[in-house]
Amino acid sequence: PARQRCLILELKHGKKEGEMEAALKEASSQIIQKKYDSQLRYEGYQTRLPDGMVFFGKRANIVKI
């Protein structure tokens, strides 16, 4: 049977607030370059929702890929 949907998350921790944007780009690049969705596609997931997240203290930034 086909599987409906799944989340692909790459989480990063920023060491400084100013580094959050760079860490967010790194997280999204990692999902794409390492083809995190290929196995999930093979397993039959119809919808794959990749997100990159970076945290610093109580702040979080999220990017949909």
Predicted model as a PDB file, atoms N, CA, C, CB and O in Angstrom, pLDDT in the B-factor column:
MODEL        1                                                                  
ATOM      1  N   PRO A   1       0.823  -1.201   0.000  1.00 58.00           N  
ATOM      2  CA  PRO A   1       0.000   0.000   0.000  1.00 58.00           C  
ATOM      3  C   PRO A   1       0.865   1.263   0.000  1.00 58.00           C  
ATOM      4  CB  PRO A   1      -0.935   0.000   1.211  1.00 58.00           C  
ATOM      5  O   PRO A   1       1.933   1.297   0.611  1.00 58.00           O  
ATOM      6  N   ALA A   2       0.399   2.271  -0.677  1.00 66.00           N  
ATOM      7  CA  ALA A   2       1.123   3.550  -0.733  1.00 66.00           C  
ATOM      8  C   ALA A   2       1.075   4.249   0.619  1.00 66.00           C  
ATOM      9  CB  ALA A   2       0.530   4.468  -1.825  1.00 66.00           C  
ATOM     10  O   ALA A   2       0.049   4.239   1.299  1.00 66.00           O  
ATOM     11  N   ARG A   3       2.161   4.838   0.990  1.00 77.00           N  
ATOM     12  CA  ARG A   3       2.222   5.599   2.239  1.00 77.00           C  
ATOM     13  C   ARG A   3       1.891   7.041   1.908  1.00 77.00           C  
ATOM     14  CB  ARG A   3       3.634   5.480   2.928  1.00 77.00           C  
ATOM     15  O   ARG A   3       2.208   7.519   0.818  1.00 77.00           O  
ATOM     16  N   GLN A   4       1.266   7.727   2.823  1.00 88.00           N  
ATOM     17  CA  GLN A   4       0.764   9.068   2.544  1.00 88.00           C  
ATOM     18  C   GLN A   4       1.828  10.145   2.556  1.00 88.00           C  
ATOM     19  CB  GLN A   4      -0.282   9.417   3.525  1.00 88.00           C  
ATOM     20  O   GLN A   4       2.151  10.698   1.504  1.00 88.00           O  
ATOM     21  N   ARG A   5       2.381  10.457   3.718  1.00 90.00           N  
ATOM     22  CA  ARG A   5       3.338  11.565   3.787  1.00 90.00           C  
ATOM     23  C   ARG A   5       4.329  11.358   4.923  1.00 90.00           C  
ATOM     24  CB  ARG A   5       2.603  12.899   3.967  1.00 90.00           C  
ATOM     25  O   ARG A   5       4.087  10.597   5.860  1.00 90.00           O  
ATOM     26  N   CYS A   6       5.442  12.053   4.812  1.00 94.00           N  
ATOM     27  CA  CYS A   6       6.473  11.971   5.840  1.00 94.00           C  
ATOM     28  C   CYS A   6       7.203  13.303   5.927  1.00 94.00           C  
ATOM     29  CB  CYS A   6       7.466  10.819   5.540  1.00 94.00           C  
ATOM     30  O   CYS A   6       7.154  14.109   4.997  1.00 94.00           O  
ATOM     31  N   LEU A   7       7.866  13.527   7.026  1.00 94.00           N  
ATOM     32  CA  LEU A   7       8.692  14.717   7.247  1.00 94.00           C  
ATOM     33  C   LEU A   7      10.160  14.327   7.159  1.00 94.00           C  
ATOM     34  CB  LEU A   7       8.378  15.375   8.626  1.00 94.00           C  
ATOM     35  O   LEU A   7      10.566  13.271   7.646  1.00 94.00           O  
ATOM     36  N   ILE A   8      10.934  15.178   6.543  1.00 96.00           N  
ATOM     37  CA  ILE A   8      12.382  15.026   6.516  1.00 96.00           C  
ATOM     38  C   ILE A   8      12.932  16.257   7.232  1.00 96.00           C  
ATOM     39  CB  ILE A   8      12.950  14.887   5.027  1.00 96.00           C  
ATOM     40  O   ILE A   8      12.737  17.383   6.776  1.00 96.00           O  
ATOM     41  N   LEU A   9      13.612  16.044   8.343  1.00 96.00           N  
ATOM     42  CA  LEU A   9      14.120  17.164   9.141  1.00 96.00           C  
ATOM     43  C   LEU A   9      15.636  17.100   9.247  1.00 96.00           C  
ATOM     44  CB  LEU A   9      13.490  17.162  10.547  1.00 96.00           C  
ATOM     45  O   LEU A   9      16.207  16.044   9.519  1.00 96.00           O  
ATOM     46  N   GLU A  10      16.268  18.223   9.033  1.00 96.00           N  
ATOM     47  CA  GLU A  10      17.690  18.369   9.323  1.00 96.00           C  
ATOM     48  C   GLU A  10      17.803  19.491  10.338  1.00 96.00           C  
ATOM     49  CB  GLU A  10      18.541  18.667   8.018  1.00 96.00           C  
ATOM     50  O   GLU A  10      17.450  20.635  10.056  1.00 96.00           O  
ATOM     51  N   LEU A  11      18.296  19.155  11.517  1.00 96.00           N  
ATOM     52  CA  LEU A  11      18.374  20.107  12.626  1.00 96.00           C  
ATOM     53  C   LEU A  11      19.816  20.535  12.856  1.00 96.00           C  
ATOM     54  CB  LEU A  11      17.789  19.494  13.911  1.00 96.00           C  
ATOM     55  O   LEU A  11      20.730  19.711  12.841  1.00 96.00           O  
ATOM     56  N   LYS A  12      20.006  21.812  13.065  1.00 96.00           N  
ATOM     57  CA  LYS A  12      21.326  22.371  13.354  1.00 96.00           C  
ATOM     58  C   LYS A  12      21.229  23.249  14.603  1.00 96.00           C  
ATOM     59  CB  LYS A  12      21.870  23.191  12.135  1.00 96.00           C  
ATOM     60  O   LYS A  12      20.169  23.793  14.914  1.00 96.00           O  
ATOM     61  N   HIS A  13      22.340  23.374  15.302  1.00 94.00           N  
ATOM     62  CA  HIS A  13      22.410  24.239  16.476  1.00 94.00           C  
ATOM     63  C   HIS A  13      23.410  25.344  16.186  1.00 94.00           C  
ATOM     64  CB  HIS A  13      22.812  23.437  17.759  1.00 94.00           C  
ATOM     65  O   HIS A  13      24.579  25.074  15.912  1.00 94.00           O  
ATOM     66  N   GLY A  14      22.954  26.587  16.244  1.00 89.00           N  
ATOM     67  CA  GLY A  14      23.838  27.727  16.019  1.00 89.00           C  
ATOM     68  C   GLY A  14      24.630  28.057  17.266  1.00 89.00           C  
ATOM     69  O   GLY A  14      24.089  28.068  18.371  1.00 89.00           O  
ATOM     70  N   LYS A  15      25.918  28.328  17.084  1.00 89.00           N  
ATOM     71  CA  LYS A  15      26.760  28.694  18.223  1.00 89.00           C  
ATOM     72  C   LYS A  15      26.647  30.172  18.543  1.00 89.00           C  
ATOM     73  CB  LYS A  15      28.213  28.334  17.947  1.00 89.00           C  
ATOM     74  O   LYS A  15      26.886  30.598  19.673  1.00 89.00           O  
ATOM     75  N   LYS A  16      26.273  30.964  17.514  1.00 92.00           N  
ATOM     76  CA  LYS A  16      26.049  32.398  17.675  1.00 92.00           C  
ATOM     77  C   LYS A  16      24.798  32.758  16.897  1.00 92.00           C  
ATOM     78  CB  LYS A  16      27.281  33.237  17.188  1.00 92.00           C  
ATOM     79  O   LYS A  16      24.459  32.107  15.908  1.00 92.00           O  
ATOM     80  N   GLU A  17      24.123  33.786  17.343  1.00 90.00           N  
ATOM     81  CA  GLU A  17      22.893  34.210  16.672  1.00 90.00           C  
ATOM     82  C   GLU A  17      23.164  34.607  15.216  1.00 90.00           C  
ATOM     83  CB  GLU A  17      22.253  35.384  17.428  1.00 90.00           C  
ATOM     84  O   GLU A  17      22.338  34.352  14.340  1.00 90.00           O  
ATOM     85  N   GLY A  18      24.299  35.220  14.963  1.00 92.00           N  
ATOM     86  CA  GLY A  18      24.646  35.648  13.623  1.00 92.00           C  
ATOM     87  C   GLY A  18      24.935  34.517  12.650  1.00 92.00           C  
ATOM     88  O   GLY A  18      24.977  34.737  11.440  1.00 92.00           O  
ATOM     89  N   GLU A  19      25.135  33.314  13.163  1.00 92.00           N  
ATOM     90  CA  GLU A  19      25.436  32.161  12.317  1.00 92.00           C  
ATOM     91  C   GLU A  19      24.195  31.356  11.939  1.00 92.00           C  
ATOM     92  CB  GLU A  19      26.420  31.262  13.016  1.00 92.00           C  
ATOM     93  O   GLU A  19      24.296  30.347  11.241  1.00 92.00           O  
ATOM     94  N   MET A  20      23.042  31.793  12.390  1.00 94.00           N  
ATOM     95  CA  MET A  20      21.823  31.007  12.160  1.00 94.00           C  
ATOM     96  C   MET A  20      21.481  30.887  10.677  1.00 94.00           C  
ATOM     97  CB  MET A  20      20.653  31.633  12.903  1.00 94.00           C  
ATOM     98  O   MET A  20      21.085  29.813  10.223  1.00 94.00           O  
ATOM     99  N   GLU A  21      21.624  31.953   9.931  1.00 93.00           N  
ATOM    100  CA  GLU A  21      21.270  31.923   8.507  1.00 93.00           C  
ATOM    101  C   GLU A  21      22.176  30.960   7.736  1.00 93.00           C  
ATOM    102  CB  GLU A  21      21.365  33.336   7.900  1.00 93.00           C  
ATOM    103  O   GLU A  21      21.704  30.208   6.883  1.00 93.00           O  
ATOM    104  N   ALA A  22      23.472  30.983   8.038  1.00 94.00           N  
ATOM    105  CA  ALA A  22      24.411  30.080   7.372  1.00 94.00           C  
ATOM    106  C   ALA A  22      24.109  28.626   7.729  1.00 94.00           C  
ATOM    107  CB  ALA A  22      25.860  30.431   7.754  1.00 94.00           C  
ATOM    108  O   ALA A  22      24.190  27.747   6.871  1.00 94.00           O  
ATOM    109  N   ALA A  23      23.763  28.372   8.979  1.00 94.00           N  
ATOM    110  CA  ALA A  23      23.432  27.013   9.405  1.00 94.00           C  
ATOM    111  C   ALA A  23      22.149  26.531   8.728  1.00 94.00           C  
ATOM    112  CB  ALA A  23      23.281  26.952  10.936  1.00 94.00           C  
ATOM    113  O   ALA A  23      22.013  25.346   8.422  1.00 94.00           O  
ATOM    114  N   LEU A  24      21.223  27.436   8.498  1.00 93.00           N  
ATOM    115  CA  LEU A  24      19.979  27.091   7.814  1.00 93.00           C  
ATOM    116  C   LEU A  24      20.256  26.691   6.366  1.00 93.00           C  
ATOM    117  CB  LEU A  24      18.990  28.272   7.863  1.00 93.00           C  
ATOM    118  O   LEU A  24      19.680  25.724   5.868  1.00 93.00           O  
ATOM    119  N   LYS A  25      21.121  27.419   5.700  1.00 94.00           N  
ATOM    120  CA  LYS A  25      21.504  27.076   4.326  1.00 94.00           C  
ATOM    121  C   LYS A  25      22.226  25.733   4.289  1.00 94.00           C  
ATOM    122  CB  LYS A  25      22.399  28.176   3.722  1.00 94.00           C  
ATOM    123  O   LYS A  25      22.023  24.937   3.373  1.00 94.00           O  
ATOM    124  N   GLU A  26      23.068  25.488   5.286  1.00 95.00           N  
ATOM    125  CA  GLU A  26      23.782  24.220   5.364  1.00 95.00           C  
ATOM    126  C   GLU A  26      22.805  23.049   5.541  1.00 95.00           C  
ATOM    127  CB  GLU A  26      24.793  24.252   6.522  1.00 95.00           C  
ATOM    128  O   GLU A  26      22.973  21.998   4.923  1.00 95.00           O  
ATOM    129  N   ALA A  27      21.800  23.235   6.375  1.00 95.00           N  
ATOM    130  CA  ALA A  27      20.807  22.185   6.609  1.00 95.00           C  
ATOM    131  C   ALA A  27      20.037  21.863   5.332  1.00 95.00           C  
ATOM    132  CB  ALA A  27      19.835  22.605   7.716  1.00 95.00           C  
ATOM    133  O   ALA A  27      19.835  20.692   5.011  1.00 95.00           O  
ATOM    134  N   SER A  28      19.608  22.886   4.606  1.00 94.00           N  
ATOM    135  CA  SER A  28      18.858  22.640   3.376  1.00 94.00           C  
ATOM    136  C   SER A  28      19.744  22.013   2.302  1.00 94.00           C  
ATOM    137  CB  SER A  28      18.247  23.943   2.858  1.00 94.00           C  
ATOM    138  O   SER A  28      19.295  21.137   1.563  1.00 94.00           O  
ATOM    139  N   SER A  29      20.986  22.451   2.210  1.00 95.00           N  
ATOM    140  CA  SER A  29      21.921  21.864   1.249  1.00 95.00           C  
ATOM    141  C   SER A  29      22.180  20.395   1.550  1.00 95.00           C  
ATOM    142  CB  SER A  29      23.237  22.634   1.251  1.00 95.00           C  
ATOM    143  O   SER A  29      22.283  19.575   0.638  1.00 95.00           O  
ATOM    144  N   GLN A  30      22.283  20.074   2.818  1.00 95.00           N  
ATOM    145  CA  GLN A  30      22.557  18.698   3.223  1.00 95.00           C  
ATOM    146  C   GLN A  30      21.412  17.769   2.826  1.00 95.00           C  
ATOM    147  CB  GLN A  30      22.793  18.626   4.734  1.00 95.00           C  
ATOM    148  O   GLN A  30      21.660  16.652   2.372  1.00 95.00           O  
ATOM    149  N   ILE A  31      20.186  18.203   2.987  1.00 94.00           N  
ATOM    150  CA  ILE A  31      19.028  17.390   2.602  1.00 94.00           C  
ATOM    151  C   ILE A  31      19.059  17.113   1.105  1.00 94.00           C  
ATOM    152  CB  ILE A  31      17.706  18.094   2.991  1.00 94.00           C  
ATOM    153  O   ILE A  31      18.787  15.994   0.671  1.00 94.00           O  
ATOM    154  N   ILE A  32      19.390  18.127   0.319  1.00 94.00           N  
ATOM    155  CA  ILE A  32      19.400  17.988  -1.139  1.00 94.00           C  
ATOM    156  C   ILE A  32      20.598  17.156  -1.606  1.00 94.00           C  
ATOM    157  CB  ILE A  32      19.427  19.376  -1.808  1.00 94.00           C  
ATOM    158  O   ILE A  32      20.435  16.223  -2.392  1.00 94.00           O  
ATOM    159  N   GLN A  33      21.786  17.485  -1.132  1.00 96.00           N  
ATOM    160  CA  GLN A  33      23.003  16.811  -1.591  1.00 96.00           C  
ATOM    161  C   GLN A  33      23.042  15.337  -1.204  1.00 96.00           C  
ATOM    162  CB  GLN A  33      24.220  17.509  -1.030  1.00 96.00           C  
ATOM    163  O   GLN A  33      23.491  14.498  -1.984  1.00 96.00           O  
ATOM    164  N   LYS A  34      22.574  15.024  -0.008  1.00 95.00           N  
ATOM    165  CA  LYS A  34      22.617  13.634   0.456  1.00 95.00           C  
ATOM    166  C   LYS A  34      21.368  12.842   0.071  1.00 95.00           C  
ATOM    167  CB  LYS A  34      22.792  13.601   1.960  1.00 95.00           C  
ATOM    168  O   LYS A  34      21.222  11.676   0.438  1.00 95.00           O  
ATOM    169  N   LYS A  35      20.467  13.491  -0.676  1.00 94.00           N  
ATOM    170  CA  LYS A  35      19.270  12.841  -1.219  1.00 94.00           C  
ATOM    171  C   LYS A  35      18.492  12.067  -0.144  1.00 94.00           C  
ATOM    172  CB  LYS A  35      19.664  11.894  -2.354  1.00 94.00           C  
ATOM    173  O   LYS A  35      18.199  10.881  -0.295  1.00 94.00           O  
ATOM    174  N   TYR A  36      18.173  12.765   0.925  1.00 93.00           N  
ATOM    175  CA  TYR A  36      17.459  12.146   2.033  1.00 93.00           C  
ATOM    176  C   TYR A  36      16.110  11.571   1.627  1.00 93.00           C  
ATOM    177  CB  TYR A  36      17.264  13.145   3.129  1.00 93.00           C  
ATOM    178  O   TYR A  36      15.607  10.657   2.280  1.00 93.00           O  
ATOM    179  N   ASP A  37      15.519  12.093   0.557  1.00 92.00           N  
ATOM    180  CA  ASP A  37      14.191  11.620   0.180  1.00 92.00           C  
ATOM    181  C   ASP A  37      14.203  10.394  -0.730  1.00 92.00           C  
ATOM    182  CB  ASP A  37      13.449  12.721  -0.496  1.00 92.00           C  
ATOM    183  O   ASP A  37      13.143   9.815  -0.969  1.00 92.00           O  
ATOM    184  N   SER A  38      15.355   9.977  -1.242  1.00 93.00           N  
ATOM    185  CA  SER A  38      15.386   8.890  -2.213  1.00 93.00           C  
ATOM    186  C   SER A  38      14.859   7.575  -1.625  1.00 93.00           C  
ATOM    187  CB  SER A  38      16.805   8.697  -2.724  1.00 93.00           C  
ATOM    188  O   SER A  38      14.079   6.884  -2.281  1.00 93.00           O  
ATOM    189  N   GLN A  39      15.262   7.225  -0.428  1.00 92.00           N  
ATOM    190  CA  GLN A  39      14.779   5.985   0.196  1.00 92.00           C  
ATOM    191  C   GLN A  39      13.285   6.083   0.499  1.00 92.00           C  
ATOM    192  CB  GLN A  39      15.566   5.685   1.494  1.00 92.00           C  
ATOM    193  O   GLN A  39      12.548   5.110   0.339  1.00 92.00           O  
ATOM    194  N   LEU A  40      12.848   7.247   0.931  1.00 92.00           N  
ATOM    195  CA  LEU A  40      11.428   7.428   1.246  1.00 92.00           C  
ATOM    196  C   LEU A  40      10.571   7.341  -0.015  1.00 92.00           C  
ATOM    197  CB  LEU A  40      11.202   8.778   1.944  1.00 92.00           C  
ATOM    198  O   LEU A  40       9.465   6.802   0.015  1.00 92.00           O  
ATOM    199  N   ARG A  41      11.081   7.869  -1.109  1.00 91.00           N  
ATOM    200  CA  ARG A  41      10.378   7.759  -2.390  1.00 91.00           C  
ATOM    201  C   ARG A  41      10.271   6.286  -2.790  1.00 91.00           C  
ATOM    202  CB  ARG A  41      11.111   8.577  -3.498  1.00 91.00           C  
ATOM    203  O   ARG A  41       9.217   5.832  -3.237  1.00 91.00           O  
ATOM    204  N   TYR A  42      11.365   5.548  -2.626  1.00 91.00           N  
ATOM    205  CA  TYR A  42      11.398   4.122  -2.935  1.00 91.00           C  
ATOM    206  C   TYR A  42      10.383   3.348  -2.078  1.00 91.00           C  
ATOM    207  CB  TYR A  42      12.817   3.564  -2.715  1.00 91.00           C  
ATOM    208  O   TYR A  42       9.747   2.406  -2.553  1.00 91.00           O  
ATOM    209  N   GLU A  43      10.242   3.759  -0.813  1.00 89.00           N  
ATOM    210  CA  GLU A  43       9.312   3.082   0.094  1.00 89.00           C  
ATOM    211  C   GLU A  43       7.853   3.431  -0.177  1.00 89.00           C  
ATOM    212  CB  GLU A  43       9.651   3.427   1.521  1.00 89.00           C  
ATOM    213  O   GLU A  43       6.956   2.853   0.437  1.00 89.00           O  
ATOM    214  N   GLY A  44       7.606   4.366  -1.087  1.00 88.00           N  
ATOM    215  CA  GLY A  44       6.245   4.645  -1.513  1.00 88.00           C  
ATOM    216  C   GLY A  44       5.575   5.850  -0.885  1.00 88.00           C  
ATOM    217  O   GLY A  44       4.363   6.018  -1.022  1.00 88.00           O  
ATOM    218  N   TYR A  45       6.331   6.691  -0.202  1.00 91.00           N  
ATOM    219  CA  TYR A  45       5.719   7.894   0.370  1.00 91.00           C  
ATOM    220  C   TYR A  45       5.319   8.840  -0.749  1.00 91.00           C  
ATOM    221  CB  TYR A  45       6.687   8.598   1.357  1.00 91.00           C  
ATOM    222  O   TYR A  45       6.152   9.221  -1.573  1.00 91.00           O  
ATOM    223  N   GLN A  46       4.054   9.219  -0.782  1.00 88.00           N  
ATOM    224  CA  GLN A  46       3.529  10.084  -1.819  1.00 88.00           C  
ATOM    225  C   GLN A  46       3.969  11.533  -1.630  1.00 88.00           C  
ATOM    226  CB  GLN A  46       2.022  10.001  -1.845  1.00 88.00           C  
ATOM    227  O   GLN A  46       4.301  12.210  -2.602  1.00 88.00           O  
ATOM    228  N   THR A  47       3.973  12.007  -0.399  1.00 93.00           N  
ATOM    229  CA  THR A  47       4.330  13.390  -0.090  1.00 93.00           C  
ATOM    230  C   THR A  47       5.491  13.384   0.894  1.00 93.00           C  
ATOM    231  CB  THR A  47       3.111  14.175   0.491  1.00 93.00           C  
ATOM    232  O   THR A  47       5.408  12.794   1.971  1.00 93.00           O  
ATOM    233  N   ARG A  48       6.578  14.052   0.505  1.00 93.00           N  
ATOM    234  CA  ARG A  48       7.745  14.167   1.374  1.00 93.00           C  
ATOM    235  C   ARG A  48       7.936  15.652   1.667  1.00 93.00           C  
ATOM    236  CB  ARG A  48       9.038  13.531   0.712  1.00 93.00           C  
ATOM    237  O   ARG A  48       8.045  16.465   0.748  1.00 93.00           O  
ATOM    238  N   LEU A  49       7.974  15.992   2.929  1.00 94.00           N  
ATOM    239  CA  LEU A  49       8.041  17.393   3.357  1.00 94.00           C  
ATOM    240  C   LEU A  49       9.395  17.666   4.015  1.00 94.00           C  
ATOM    241  CB  LEU A  49       6.877  17.730   4.339  1.00 94.00           C  
ATOM    242  O   LEU A  49       9.547  17.450   5.217  1.00 94.00           O  
ATOM    243  N   PRO A  50      10.381  18.138   3.242  1.00 95.00           N  
ATOM    244  CA  PRO A  50      11.694  18.412   3.835  1.00 95.00           C  
ATOM    245  C   PRO A  50      11.764  19.809   4.447  1.00 95.00           C  
ATOM    246  CB  PRO A  50      12.787  18.257   2.782  1.00 95.00           C  
ATOM    247  O   PRO A  50      11.348  20.794   3.837  1.00 95.00           O  
ATOM    248  N   ASP A  51      12.296  19.872   5.657  1.00 96.00           N  
ATOM    249  CA  ASP A  51      12.471  21.138   6.371  1.00 96.00           C  
ATOM    250  C   ASP A  51      13.862  21.175   6.997  1.00 96.00           C  
ATOM    251  CB  ASP A  51      11.370  21.323   7.460  1.00 96.00           C  
ATOM    252  O   ASP A  51      14.351  20.167   7.509  1.00 96.00           O  
ATOM    253  N   GLY A  52      14.485  22.333   6.952  1.00 96.00           N  
ATOM    254  CA  GLY A  52      15.726  22.562   7.669  1.00 96.00           C  
ATOM    255  C   GLY A  52      15.422  23.469   8.853  1.00 96.00           C  
ATOM    256  O   GLY A  52      14.651  24.421   8.733  1.00 96.00           O  
ATOM    257  N   MET A  53      16.030  23.171   9.993  1.00 96.00           N  
ATOM    258  CA  MET A  53      15.790  23.970  11.201  1.00 96.00           C  
ATOM    259  C   MET A  53      17.116  24.260  11.885  1.00 96.00           C  
ATOM    260  CB  MET A  53      14.821  23.238  12.177  1.00 96.00           C  
ATOM    261  O   MET A  53      18.006  23.412  11.942  1.00 96.00           O  
ATOM    262  N   VAL A  54      17.226  25.474  12.400  1.00 96.00           N  
ATOM    263  CA  VAL A  54      18.397  25.840  13.190  1.00 96.00           C  
ATOM    264  C   VAL A  54      17.919  26.500  14.481  1.00 96.00           C  
ATOM    265  CB  VAL A  54      19.350  26.793  12.388  1.00 96.00           C  
ATOM    266  O   VAL A  54      16.970  27.284  14.483  1.00 96.00           O  
ATOM    267  N   PHE A  55      18.595  26.164  15.572  1.00 96.00           N  
ATOM    268  CA  PHE A  55      18.222  26.653  16.896  1.00 96.00           C  
ATOM    269  C   PHE A  55      19.389  27.409  17.514  1.00 96.00           C  
ATOM    270  CB  PHE A  55      17.786  25.487  17.812  1.00 96.00           C  
ATOM    271  O   PHE A  55      20.551  27.036  17.354  1.00 96.00           O  
ATOM    272  N   PHE A  56      19.052  28.471  18.217  1.00 94.00           N  
ATOM    273  CA  PHE A  56      20.017  29.201  19.031  1.00 94.00           C  
ATOM    274  C   PHE A  56      19.257  29.708  20.242  1.00 94.00           C  
ATOM    275  CB  PHE A  56      20.702  30.383  18.230  1.00 94.00           C  
ATOM    276  O   PHE A  56      18.351  30.531  20.110  1.00 94.00           O  
ATOM    277  N   GLY A  57      19.618  29.226  21.415  1.00 92.00           N  
ATOM    278  CA  GLY A  57      18.890  29.602  22.637  1.00 92.00           C  
ATOM    279  C   GLY A  57      17.427  29.223  22.478  1.00 92.00           C  
ATOM    280  O   GLY A  57      17.110  28.064  22.209  1.00 92.00           O  
ATOM    281  N   LYS A  58      16.538  30.189  22.642  1.00 93.00           N  
ATOM    282  CA  LYS A  58      15.095  29.942  22.501  1.00 93.00           C  
ATOM    283  C   LYS A  58      14.574  30.325  21.119  1.00 93.00           C  
ATOM    284  CB  LYS A  58      14.327  30.715  23.564  1.00 93.00           C  
ATOM    285  O   LYS A  58      13.368  30.274  20.875  1.00 93.00           O  
ATOM    286  N   ARG A  59      15.471  30.706  20.216  1.00 94.00           N  
ATOM    287  CA  ARG A  59      15.079  31.089  18.861  1.00 94.00           C  
ATOM    288  C   ARG A  59      15.222  29.903  17.917  1.00 94.00           C  
ATOM    289  CB  ARG A  59      15.926  32.277  18.362  1.00 94.00           C  
ATOM    290  O   ARG A  59      16.092  29.050  18.094  1.00 94.00           O  
ATOM    291  N   ALA A  60      14.371  29.868  16.934  1.00 95.00           N  
ATOM    292  CA  ALA A  60      14.438  28.828  15.907  1.00 95.00           C  
ATOM    293  C   ALA A  60      14.063  29.439  14.564  1.00 95.00           C  
ATOM    294  CB  ALA A  60      13.498  27.631  16.254  1.00 95.00           C  
ATOM    295  O   ALA A  60      13.138  30.246  14.473  1.00 95.00           O  
ATOM    296  N   ASN A  61      14.786  29.048  13.530  1.00 94.00           N  
ATOM    297  CA  ASN A  61      14.462  29.427  12.157  1.00 94.00           C  
ATOM    298  C   ASN A  61      14.201  28.151  11.375  1.00 94.00           C  
ATOM    299  CB  ASN A  61      15.612  30.272  11.500  1.00 94.00           C  
ATOM    300  O   ASN A  61      14.874  27.140  11.574  1.00 94.00           O  
ATOM    301  N   ILE A  62      13.226  28.205  10.493  1.00 95.00           N  
ATOM    302  CA  ILE A  62      12.826  27.023   9.719  1.00 95.00           C  
ATOM    303  C   ILE A  62      12.742  27.419   8.257  1.00 95.00           C  
ATOM    304  CB  ILE A  62      11.458  26.440  10.220  1.00 95.00           C  
ATOM    305  O   ILE A  62      12.276  28.507   7.918  1.00 95.00           O  
ATOM    306  N   VAL A  63      13.204  26.512   7.388  1.00 93.00           N  
ATOM    307  CA  VAL A  63      13.086  26.720   5.944  1.00 93.00           C  
ATOM    308  C   VAL A  63      12.459  25.466   5.331  1.00 93.00           C  
ATOM    309  CB  VAL A  63      14.487  27.031   5.293  1.00 93.00           C  
ATOM    310  O   VAL A  63      12.879  24.345   5.617  1.00 93.00           O  
ATOM    311  N   LYS A  64      11.453  25.675   4.488  1.00 94.00           N  
ATOM    312  CA  LYS A  64      10.862  24.575   3.723  1.00 94.00           C  
ATOM    313  C   LYS A  64      11.657  24.436   2.447  1.00 94.00           C  
ATOM    314  CB  LYS A  64       9.340  24.818   3.422  1.00 94.00           C  
ATOM    315  O   LYS A  64      11.993  25.425   1.796  1.00 94.00           O  
ATOM    316  N   ILE A  65      11.950  23.212   2.099  1.00 89.00           N  
ATOM    317  CA  ILE A  65      12.773  22.943   0.924  1.00 89.00           C  
ATOM    318  C   ILE A  65      11.907  22.380  -0.184  1.00 89.00           C  
ATOM    319  CB  ILE A  65      13.922  21.970   1.261  1.00 89.00           C  
ATOM    320  O   ILE A  65      12.408  22.082  -1.268  1.00 89.00           O  
TER     321      ILE A  65                                                      
ENDMDL                                                                          
END                                                                             
